[in-house]
Amino acid sequence: MADEEASTLRAELQLVEEELAELRGQVKEVRLRIGDRSDSPTDPAETAAALTAVEEQEAIVRLLEGRAEGLRQRLG
């Protein structure tokens, strides 16, 4: 693998890992608010919407984790 290609892959991996960290933090924060209920939606529909949003973010996290693993494998 050429140095330029490896450098590009490392930069992409870094971006993916940063996005993963941000999304994981957001998911954790929303789940804590839902569990705490003092600052979360009280209406069942709002709670369901918040849970759906968290599940969607978790799906994105799984996709990004797969992308990061693929990049790591390509880097060796």
Secondary structure, DSSP 8 states (H G I E B T S, - for coil): --HHHHHHHHHHHHHHHHHHHHHHHHHHHHHHHHHH-SSS--SHHHHHHHHHHHHHHHHHHHHHHHHHHHHHHHH-
